Amino acid sequence: MEISVTGTTVHMSGTVVGGECDKLKKIISDGPITLVVLSNSNGGNANTGYCVGETIRKNKISTVIEGFCLSSCSRMWLGGITRKLDGDESTVGLHGNYKNSGHLIEESTTRLWEWIPRFAPEVDVALMNQWTALFYSKQMMYFYNKRASLCMNGRNDCSSVADKNVFNTGLATQ
């Protein structure tokens, strides 16, 4: 990811390649950070997403998404002590963890089922069970401020998740 600092805000954007957690820890050790802004990330390295989310929570930092934050990036966002989507078209996309082949690593769902409620205790568990069990990496559940959708082939073949959004599913705090 590209990482920059402006005052007490860290901006992170792009693919999660690994190494971001160590970079964030160094930035935090250099001075106070109160906000991490995540933008335009399709995700990437799952373990790095978890580590960044843990680091954000441990240091009581808030998170905001500007644009999109998918897959492992969502773990980073969920680390925030407060979590927000900036604008009606910003989105967080959630699904399970996948092999290089694109198929679900079924044993990884247990890790997600334990991890997500620790960071978002009000999460809609039935919905979480759905998105963590999506079989292919191109499948994703997208949450916006005013709606949610389940997409079965990237951003194609999407259907509305009735009466759901980032707030009433327990994901965003603001």
N, CA, C and O of each residue as an XYZ file, in Angstrom:
696
protein
N       0.836     -1.188      0.000
C       0.000      0.000      0.000
C       0.874      1.243      0.000
O       2.002      1.230      0.493
N       0.343      2.293     -0.552
C       0.979      3.597     -0.402
C       0.557      4.137      0.955
O      -0.626      4.126      1.294
N       1.524      4.606      1.726
C       1.254      5.104      3.074
C       1.861      6.490      3.206
O       3.030      6.702      2.883
N       1.051      7.438      3.688
C       1.545      8.783      3.944
C       0.942      9.289      5.250
O      -0.069      8.771      5.725
N       1.576     10.305      5.820
C       1.128     10.872      7.089
C       0.927     12.366      6.911
O       1.779     13.060      6.357
N      -0.218     12.853      7.390
C      -0.501     14.279      7.442
C      -0.945     14.586      8.862
O      -2.050     14.223      9.263
N      -0.094     15.247      9.615
C      -0.424     15.540     11.011
C      -0.600     14.262     11.805
O       0.331     13.466     11.927
N      -1.809     14.061     12.353
C      -2.096     12.861     13.146
C      -2.907     11.833     12.351
O      -3.509     10.929     12.929
N      -2.916     11.979     11.019
C      -3.684     11.077     10.150
C      -2.756     10.300      9.230
O      -1.865     10.866      8.598
N      -2.980      8.993      9.168
C      -2.267      8.116      8.237
C      -3.212      7.793      7.084
O      -4.362      7.414      7.310
N      -2.736      7.939      5.859
C      -3.493      7.575      4.657
C      -2.871      6.307      4.084
O      -1.661      6.243      3.867
N      -3.712      5.290      3.840
C      -3.251      4.023      3.279
C      -4.125      3.694      2.078
O      -5.351      3.667      2.191
N      -3.502      3.442      0.923
C      -4.290      3.112     -0.264
C      -3.565      2.083     -1.122
O      -2.337      1.986     -1.108
N      -4.354      1.321     -1.867
C      -3.789      0.338     -2.783
C      -3.798     -1.069     -2.227
O      -4.446     -1.352     -1.219
N      -3.077     -1.940     -2.893
C      -3.020     -3.360     -2.555
C      -2.240     -3.603     -1.272
O      -1.191     -2.999     -1.047
N      -2.761     -4.494     -0.432
C      -2.100     -4.893      0.815
C      -1.077     -5.975      0.450
O      -1.451     -7.108      0.148
N       0.207     -5.624      0.478
C       1.241     -6.537      0.006
C       2.034     -7.200      1.121
O       2.773     -8.149      0.860
N       1.904     -6.730      2.351
C       2.715     -7.205      3.469
C       3.705     -6.111      3.817
O       4.154     -5.370      2.942
N       4.046     -6.009      5.086
C       4.960     -4.960      5.519
C       4.240     -3.717      6.018
O       4.845     -2.893      6.704
N       2.953     -3.562      5.687
C       2.205     -2.380      6.106
C       2.081     -2.293      7.625
O       2.089     -1.197      8.185
N       1.967     -3.433      8.290
C       1.797     -3.420      9.742
C       3.054     -2.863     10.424
O       2.954     -2.035     11.329
N       4.220     -3.313      9.993
C       5.467     -2.788     10.567
C       5.616     -1.303     10.285
O       6.072     -0.552     11.147
N       5.236     -0.873      9.089
C       5.315      0.552      8.752
C       4.382      1.369      9.639
O       4.760      2.435     10.125
N       3.169      0.875      9.850
C       2.217      1.590     10.696
C       2.721      1.653     12.141
O       2.622      2.697     12.785
N       3.257      0.550     12.647
C       3.792      0.549     14.014
C       4.898      1.589     14.166
O       4.966      2.273     15.187
N       5.756      1.714     13.170
C       6.840      2.706     13.199
C       6.265      4.126     13.203
O       6.717      4.977     13.968
N       5.286      4.374     12.361
C       4.652      5.695     12.296
C       4.034      6.047     13.650
O       4.187      7.168     14.133
N       3.342      5.091     14.255
C       2.705      5.318     15.556
C       3.758      5.598     16.625
O       3.553      6.446     17.494
N       4.874      4.895     16.565
C       5.931      5.109     17.569
C       6.595      6.478     17.422
O       7.176      6.990     18.379
N       6.514      7.071     16.233
C       7.123      8.381     15.989
C       6.269      9.547     16.474
O       6.781     10.657     16.621
N       5.005      9.327     16.722
C       4.148     10.423     17.175
C       2.699     10.002     17.224
O       2.348      8.936     16.719
N       1.854     10.815     17.820
C       0.454     10.421     17.981
C      -0.294     10.350     16.646
O      -0.189     11.239     15.801
N      -1.045      9.267     16.489
C      -1.909      9.071     15.325
C      -3.322      8.866     15.863
O      -3.531      8.052     16.762
N      -4.298      9.603     15.314
C      -5.677      9.496     15.774
C      -6.614      8.918     14.721
O      -7.721      8.486     15.043
N      -6.172      8.907     13.450
C      -7.049      8.470     12.366
C      -6.253      7.761     11.280
O      -5.161      8.193     10.909
N      -6.819      6.663     10.773
C      -6.289      5.997      9.587
C      -7.374      6.073      8.518
O      -8.498      5.614      8.726
N      -7.025      6.660      7.366
C      -7.926      6.759      6.221
C      -7.516      5.687      5.211
O      -6.380      5.668      4.737
N      -8.445      4.807      4.894
C      -8.208      3.715      3.947
C      -8.943      4.030      2.659
O     -10.115      4.406      2.679
N      -8.246      3.874      1.530
C      -8.912      4.201      0.274
C      -8.446      3.302     -0.866
O      -7.280      2.917     -0.959
N      -9.397      2.992     -1.713
C      -9.164      2.322     -2.984
C      -8.238      1.114     -2.881
O      -7.213      1.022     -3.557
N      -8.644      0.187     -2.000
C      -7.882     -1.042     -1.802
C      -8.755     -2.252     -2.099
O      -9.834     -2.411     -1.527
N      -8.275     -3.101     -3.001
C      -8.930     -4.382     -3.271
C      -8.507     -5.451     -2.279
O      -8.893     -6.612     -2.416
N      -7.717     -5.073     -1.282
C      -7.260     -6.038     -0.289
C      -5.913     -6.612     -0.689
O      -5.120     -5.966     -1.375
N      -5.671     -7.828     -0.250
C      -4.397     -8.483     -0.519
C      -4.066     -9.443      0.608
O      -4.865    -10.321      0.934
N      -2.913     -9.287      1.194
C      -2.406    -10.193      2.218
C      -3.309    -10.201      3.456
O      -3.428     -9.190      4.148
N      -3.939    -11.339      3.729
C      -4.907    -11.442      4.832
C      -4.263    -11.225      6.190
O      -4.801    -10.482      7.011
N      -3.113    -11.861      6.448
C      -2.477    -11.721      7.755
C      -2.081    -10.283      8.040
O      -2.145     -9.839      9.187
N      -1.676     -9.557      7.023
C      -1.340     -8.143      7.200
C      -2.595     -7.349      7.566
O      -2.537     -6.458      8.413
N      -3.714     -7.663      6.941
C      -4.964     -6.993      7.290
C      -5.313     -7.181      8.749
O      -5.687     -6.226      9.429
N      -5.194     -8.398      9.235
C      -5.456     -8.668     10.649
C      -4.487     -7.880     11.543
O      -4.907     -7.269     12.526
N      -3.210     -7.895     11.207
C      -2.190     -7.228     12.017
C      -2.434     -5.720     12.083
O      -2.349     -5.124     13.157
N      -2.738     -5.103     10.943
C      -3.007     -3.666     10.933
C      -4.251     -3.365     11.762
O      -4.260     -2.403     12.531
N      -5.302     -4.175     11.618
C      -6.511     -3.979     12.421
C      -6.232     -4.075     13.904
O      -6.723     -3.260     14.685
N      -5.445     -5.065     14.301
C      -5.063     -5.227     15.715
C      -4.259     -4.024     16.203
O      -4.479     -3.529     17.308
N      -3.337     -3.565     15.380
C      -2.494     -2.424     15.752
C      -3.328     -1.160     15.910
O      -3.127     -0.395     16.854
N      -4.250     -0.942     15.003
C      -5.136      0.217     15.076
C      -5.942      0.178     16.374
O      -6.032      1.184     17.077
N      -6.521     -0.967     16.692
C      -7.341     -1.083     17.905
C      -6.490     -0.910     19.160
O      -6.880     -0.198     20.086
N      -5.343     -1.554     19.190
C      -4.455     -1.462     20.362
C      -4.084     -0.011     20.659
O      -3.913      0.363     21.819
N      -3.960      0.798     19.622
C      -3.548      2.190     19.780
C      -4.726      3.164     19.776
O      -4.536      4.378     19.703
N      -5.944      2.623     19.856
C      -7.167      3.433     19.989
C      -7.290      4.489     18.895
O      -7.514      5.668     19.167
N      -7.140      4.039     17.663
C      -7.195      4.904     16.484
C      -8.525      4.685     15.775
O      -9.026      3.561     15.733
N      -9.098      5.741     15.222
C     -10.322      5.652     14.434
C      -9.978      5.377     12.974
O      -8.856      5.627     12.533
N     -10.961      4.856     12.223
C     -10.753      4.574     10.805
C     -11.893      5.155      9.969
O     -13.036      5.252     10.415
N     -11.540      5.536      8.741
C     -12.491      6.052      7.757
C     -12.148      5.419      6.416
O     -10.977      5.234      6.082
N     -13.185      5.090      5.652
C     -12.982      4.628      4.277
C     -13.414      5.744      3.344
O     -14.523      6.269      3.445
N     -12.514      6.097      2.431
C     -12.821      7.018      1.334
C     -12.678      6.209      0.052
O     -11.567      5.823     -0.311
N     -13.770      5.952     -0.630
C     -13.727      5.100     -1.815
C     -14.097      3.685     -1.435
O     -15.189      3.450     -0.918
N     -13.202      2.727     -1.684
C     -13.508      1.335     -1.372
C     -12.377      0.693     -0.593
O     -11.207      1.041     -0.750
N     -12.760     -0.255      0.251
C     -11.823     -0.999      1.105
C     -12.379     -2.418      1.174
O     -13.367     -2.677      1.862
N     -11.731     -3.337      0.451
C     -12.264     -4.686      0.283
C     -11.355     -5.731      0.919
O     -10.161     -5.505      1.114
N     -11.945     -6.870      1.237
C     -11.212     -8.047      1.658
C     -10.314     -7.755      2.856
O     -10.825     -7.325      3.891
N      -9.012     -7.965      2.768
C      -8.137     -7.764      3.927
C      -8.129     -6.312      4.399
O      -7.873     -6.059      5.576
N      -8.398     -5.370      3.530
C      -8.503     -3.967      3.936
C      -9.642     -3.788      4.940
O      -9.559     -2.940      5.829
N     -10.712     -4.590      4.798
C     -11.836     -4.475      5.739
C     -11.403     -4.826      7.158
O     -11.936     -4.265      8.115
N     -10.460     -5.729      7.313
C      -9.958     -6.076      8.652
C      -9.253     -4.873      9.267
O      -9.350     -4.634     10.470
N      -8.542     -4.116      8.428
C      -7.876     -2.893      8.901
C      -8.925     -1.906      9.409
O      -8.800     -1.365     10.508
N      -9.959     -1.677      8.600
C     -11.015     -0.734      8.961
C     -11.721     -1.148     10.236
O     -12.006     -0.306     11.088
N     -12.010     -2.449     10.381
C     -12.706     -2.933     11.570
C     -11.894     -2.729     12.848
O     -12.451     -2.769     13.944
N     -10.598     -2.513     12.721
C      -9.770     -2.241     13.892
C     -10.066     -0.905     14.542
O      -9.737     -0.706     15.711
N     -10.672      0.006     13.824
C     -10.915      1.349     14.342
C     -11.810      1.369     15.568
O     -12.780      0.614     15.648
N     -11.482      2.241     16.532
C     -12.362      2.370     17.702
C     -13.662      3.054     17.300
O     -14.709      2.802     17.897
N     -13.599      3.917     16.292
C     -14.789      4.379     15.588
C     -14.536      4.094     14.117
O     -13.406      4.181     13.637
N     -15.607      3.754     13.409
C     -15.476      3.371     11.996
C     -16.533      4.109     11.185
O     -17.701      4.179     11.569
N     -16.095      4.658     10.057
C     -16.981      5.481      9.240
C     -16.707      5.251      7.761
O     -15.574      4.978      7.366
N     -17.755      5.364      6.947
C     -17.613      5.428      5.498
C     -17.842      6.889      5.117
O     -18.840      7.486      5.521
N     -16.928      7.463      4.345
C     -17.029      8.862      3.957
C     -17.845      8.994      2.676
O     -17.327      8.786      1.579
N     -19.113      9.335      2.817
C     -19.980      9.521      1.651
C     -20.789      8.286      1.316
O     -20.447      7.166      1.696
N     -21.882      8.526      0.586
C     -22.824      7.450      0.282
C     -22.265      6.375     -0.637
O     -22.776      5.255     -0.627
N     -21.241      6.663     -1.431
C     -20.711      5.667     -2.355
C     -19.459      4.960     -1.854
O     -18.970      4.035     -2.503
N     -18.933      5.383     -0.705
C     -17.819      4.632     -0.117
C     -18.348      3.284      0.336
O     -19.501      3.165      0.750
N     -17.494      2.262      0.255
C     -17.951      0.904      0.554
C     -16.873      0.075      1.232
O     -15.678      0.241      0.990
N     -17.341     -0.820      2.088
C     -16.477     -1.850      2.647
C     -16.997     -3.177      2.106
O     -18.199     -3.443      2.139
N     -16.081     -4.007      1.606
C     -16.440     -5.295      1.032
C     -15.860     -6.427      1.859
O     -14.663     -6.459      2.140
N     -16.722     -7.354      2.243
C     -16.301     -8.454      3.113
C     -16.584     -9.807      2.478
O     -17.579    -10.001      1.781
N     -15.676    -10.730      2.745
C     -15.835    -12.129      2.355
C     -14.865    -12.944      3.189
O     -14.301    -12.423      4.152
N     -14.655    -14.209      2.847
C     -13.762    -15.073      3.607
C     -12.316    -14.896      3.186
O     -11.967    -13.903      2.546
N     -11.477    -15.855      3.543
C     -10.076    -15.880      3.110
C      -9.929    -17.005      2.088
O     -10.561    -18.054      2.208
N      -9.080    -16.769      1.075
C      -9.043    -17.648     -0.088
C      -7.639    -18.121     -0.430
O      -6.645    -17.448     -0.155
N      -7.593    -19.297     -1.037
C      -6.349    -19.841     -1.579
C      -5.999    -19.077     -2.853
O      -6.819    -18.319     -3.371
N      -4.791    -19.275     -3.355
C      -4.394    -18.648     -4.617
C      -5.312    -19.055     -5.763
O      -5.454    -18.315     -6.736
N      -5.929    -20.214     -5.657
C      -6.859    -20.689     -6.678
C      -8.173    -19.899     -6.666
O      -8.969    -19.997     -7.600
N      -8.393    -19.125     -5.613
C      -9.630    -18.365     -5.494
C     -10.710    -19.074     -4.699
O     -11.799    -18.528     -4.522
N     -10.433    -20.287     -4.212
C     -11.410    -21.040     -3.434
C     -11.246    -20.752     -1.942
O     -10.140    -20.494     -1.467
N     -12.348    -20.798     -1.220
C     -12.384    -20.529      0.208
C     -11.464    -21.467      0.981
O     -11.437    -22.671      0.728
N     -10.720    -20.913      1.915
C      -9.976    -21.713      2.897
C     -10.958    -21.933      4.036
O     -11.098    -21.079      4.911
N     -11.628    -23.056      4.030
C     -12.746    -23.263      4.952
C     -12.346    -23.139      6.414
O     -13.134    -22.649      7.222
N     -11.143    -23.572      6.773
C     -10.722    -23.467      8.169
C     -10.500    -22.010      8.591
O     -10.431    -21.719      9.785
N     -10.391    -21.106      7.636
C     -10.190    -19.692      7.972
C     -11.464    -19.032      8.483
O     -11.409    -17.969      9.101
N     -12.609    -19.655      8.230
C     -13.858    -19.039      8.682
C     -13.923    -18.971     10.203
O     -14.487    -18.025     10.751
N     -13.362    -19.946     10.885
C     -13.349    -19.920     12.348
C     -12.591    -18.693     12.848
O     -13.033    -18.035     13.791
N     -11.477    -18.386     12.238
C     -10.703    -17.208     12.625
C     -11.540    -15.937     12.446
O     -11.552    -15.073     13.322
N     -12.231    -15.827     11.322
C     -13.083    -14.657     11.082
C     -14.238    -14.596     12.075
O     -14.553    -13.520     12.583
N     -14.875    -15.733     12.361
C     -16.009    -15.764     13.291
C     -15.594    -15.331     14.688
O     -16.401    -14.776     15.434
N     -14.346    -15.580     15.045
C     -13.844    -15.140     16.352
C     -13.367    -13.690     16.304
O     -13.576    -12.933     17.252
N     -12.738    -13.310     15.217
C     -12.098    -11.997     15.113
C     -13.101    -10.857     14.938
O     -13.038     -9.859     15.655
N     -14.021    -11.003     13.990
C     -14.926     -9.898     13.657
C     -15.752     -9.441     14.859
O     -15.803     -8.235     15.103
N     -16.402    -10.319     15.626
C     -17.181     -9.835     16.777
C     -16.336     -9.177     17.877
O     -16.860     -8.377     18.653
N     -15.064     -9.494     17.954
C     -14.191     -8.796     18.916
C     -14.076     -7.321     18.561
O     -13.996     -6.472     19.449
N     -14.068     -7.012     17.274
C     -13.876     -5.643     16.817
C     -15.197     -4.948     16.498
O     -15.280     -3.721     16.563
N     -16.207     -5.698     16.163
C     -17.538     -5.156     15.871
C     -18.555     -6.005     16.647
O     -19.236     -6.850     16.067
N     -18.649     -5.769     17.974
C     -19.480     -6.646     18.813
C     -20.962     -6.657     18.457
O     -21.675     -7.586     18.836
N     -21.440     -5.644     17.738
C     -22.849     -5.586     17.349
C     -23.097     -6.198     15.966
O     -24.187     -6.053     15.414
N     -22.096     -6.879     15.406
C     -22.216     -7.417     14.045
C     -23.430     -8.339     13.914
O     -23.752     -9.095     14.831
N     -24.082     -8.264     12.785
C     -25.180     -9.158     12.441
C     -24.546    -10.533     12.150
O     -24.013    -10.762     11.064
N     -24.615    -11.419     13.117
C     -23.910    -12.704     13.038
C     -24.419    -13.560     11.880
O     -23.623    -14.218     11.209
N     -25.717    -13.564     11.634
C     -26.250    -14.367     10.529
C     -25.682    -13.888      9.201
O     -25.325    -14.699      8.347
N     -25.599    -12.578      9.026
C     -25.039    -12.025      7.793
C     -23.533    -12.306      7.713
O     -23.017    -12.647      6.648
N     -22.835    -12.162      8.844
C     -21.401    -12.456      8.888
C     -21.161    -13.914      8.470
O     -20.230    -14.197      7.716
N     -21.988    -14.823      8.952
C     -21.836    -16.229      8.574
C     -22.000    -16.415      7.070
O     -21.363    -17.286      6.478
N     -22.849    -15.603      6.454
C     -23.037    -15.660      4.996
C     -21.796    -15.179      4.267
O     -21.287    -15.882      3.394
N     -21.294    -13.982      4.611
C     -20.183    -13.438      3.826
C     -18.885    -14.185      4.062
O     -18.050    -14.248      3.159
N     -18.683    -14.758      5.247
C     -17.441    -15.489      5.494
C     -17.423    -16.848      4.816
O     -16.366    -17.467      4.695
N     -18.587    -17.320      4.370
C     -18.675    -18.628      3.717
C     -18.787    -18.529      2.199
O     -18.977    -19.547      1.534
N     -18.672    -17.324      1.637
C     -18.714    -17.195      0.174
C     -17.571    -18.017     -0.412
O     -16.420    -17.864     -0.003
N     -17.888    -18.889     -1.371
C     -16.936    -19.915     -1.798
C     -15.808    -19.405     -2.687
O     -14.703    -19.945     -2.631
N     -16.050    -18.383     -3.506
C     -15.029    -17.906     -4.436
C     -14.614    -16.475     -4.094
O     -15.419    -15.679     -3.613
N     -13.367    -16.172     -4.347
C     -12.815    -14.861     -3.991
C     -13.478    -13.706     -4.733
O     -13.398    -12.568     -4.270
N     -14.124    -13.954     -5.856
C     -14.818    -12.897     -6.602
C     -16.176    -12.568     -5.986
O     -16.818    -11.593     -6.377
N     -16.614    -13.385     -5.021
C     -17.888    -13.139     -4.360
C     -17.635    -12.229     -3.159
O     -16.665    -12.413     -2.423
N     -18.524    -11.238     -2.968
C     -18.296    -10.274     -1.906
C     -19.625     -9.671     -1.470
O     -20.544     -9.515     -2.274
N     -19.713     -9.335     -0.188
C     -20.837     -8.580      0.325
C     -20.345     -7.153      0.548
O     -19.391     -6.923      1.291
N     -21.006     -6.201     -0.102
C     -20.626     -4.791     -0.038
C     -21.593     -4.039      0.865
O     -22.809     -4.207      0.765
N     -21.047     -3.212      1.745
C     -21.863     -2.407      2.640
C     -21.579     -0.932      2.396
O     -20.429     -0.502      2.302
N     -22.658     -0.176      2.298
C     -22.625      1.271      2.105
C     -23.397      1.903      3.257
O     -23.996      1.195      4.066
N     -23.385      3.232      3.336
C     -24.134      3.914      4.383
C     -25.639      3.653      4.296
O     -26.316      3.594      5.322
N     -26.164      3.498      3.086
C     -27.619      3.372      2.929
C     -28.082      2.046      2.346
O     -29.285      1.844      2.176
N     -27.165      1.138      2.034
C     -27.578     -0.125      1.417
C     -26.467     -1.169      1.563
O     -25.360     -0.884      2.019
N     -26.816     -2.382      1.155
C     -25.841     -3.474      1.092
C     -26.195     -4.331     -0.114
O     -27.352     -4.388     -0.532
N     -25.188     -4.995     -0.665
C     -25.453     -5.894     -1.789
C     -24.511     -7.093     -1.738
O     -23.398     -7.019     -1.216
N     -24.988     -8.179     -2.288
C     -24.216     -9.409     -2.424
C     -23.919     -9.584     -3.901
O     -24.829     -9.653     -4.726
N     -22.626     -9.655     -4.227
C     -22.216     -9.792     -5.621
C     -21.524    -11.138     -5.800
O     -20.647    -11.509     -5.020
N     -21.930    -11.853     -6.828
C     -21.430    -13.206     -7.035
C     -20.308    -13.295     -8.063
O     -19.711    -14.358     -8.232
N     -20.011    -12.183     -8.758
C     -18.945    -12.198     -9.757
C     -18.346    -10.796     -9.844
O     -18.646    -10.036    -10.764
N     -17.507    -10.470     -8.887
C     -16.982     -9.116     -8.825
C     -18.127     -8.158     -8.546
O     -18.967     -8.431     -7.689
N     -18.171     -7.045     -9.256
C     -19.274     -6.089     -9.064
C     -20.414     -6.367    -10.032
O     -21.314     -5.544    -10.197
N     -20.369     -7.549    -10.679
C     -21.444     -7.985    -11.572
C     -22.333     -8.952    -10.813
O     -21.946     -9.478     -9.769
N     -23.515     -9.183    -11.337
C     -24.432    -10.171    -10.767
C     -24.681     -9.894     -9.288
O     -24.484    -10.765     -8.441
N     -25.114     -8.673     -8.990
C     -25.347     -8.253     -7.606
C     -26.836     -8.218     -7.295
O     -27.671     -7.945     -8.157
N     -27.137     -8.503     -6.041
C     -28.509     -8.382     -5.565
C     -28.495     -7.638     -4.236
O     -27.540     -7.724     -3.464
N     -29.553     -6.924     -3.994
C     -29.674     -6.148     -2.770
C     -29.815     -7.073     -1.569
O     -30.472     -8.111     -1.648
N     -29.194     -6.691     -0.459
C     -29.413     -7.373      0.807
C     -30.472     -6.530      1.517
O     -30.173     -5.455      2.039
N     -31.692     -7.019      1.531
C     -32.852     -6.238      1.949
C     -32.684     -5.603      3.325
O     -32.321     -6.260      4.300
N     -32.959     -4.304      3.368
C     -33.008     -3.548      4.621
C     -31.699     -3.567      5.410
O     -31.720     -3.416      6.632
N     -30.565     -3.749      4.739
C     -29.280     -3.771      5.437
C     -28.388     -2.647      4.944
O     -28.473     -2.220      3.792
N     -27.530     -2.177      5.838
C     -26.510     -1.183      5.514
C     -25.376     -1.322      6.518
O     -25.419     -2.189      7.391
N     -24.381     -0.489      6.399
C     -23.190     -0.613      7.244
C     -23.486     -0.349      8.722
O     -22.751     -0.808      9.596
N     -24.570      0.395      8.998
C     -24.917      0.708     10.390
C     -25.705     -0.400     11.057
O     -25.336     -0.876     12.130
N     -26.812     -0.819     10.406
C     -27.666     -1.795     11.079
C     -27.115     -3.221     11.044
O     -27.740     -4.140     11.575
N     -25.970     -3.407     10.432
C     -25.287     -4.706     10.502
C     -24.181     -4.682     11.554
O     -23.472     -5.671     11.738
N     -24.033     -3.543     12.247
C     -23.073     -3.453     13.345
C     -21.635     -3.236     12.913
O     -20.715     -3.493     13.690
N     -21.418     -2.765     11.683
C     -20.054     -2.589     11.191
C     -19.526     -1.178     11.446
O     -18.431     -1.019     11.987
N     -20.290     -0.152     11.063
C     -19.843      1.238     11.254
C     -20.355      1.752     12.599
O     -21.390      1.315     13.104
N     -19.604      2.685     13.156
C     -20.028      3.304     14.413
C     -20.483      4.747     14.191
O     -21.122      5.328     15.068
N     -20.167      5.332     13.042
C     -20.566      6.712     12.753
C     -21.094      6.805     11.348
O     -21.484      7.885     10.905
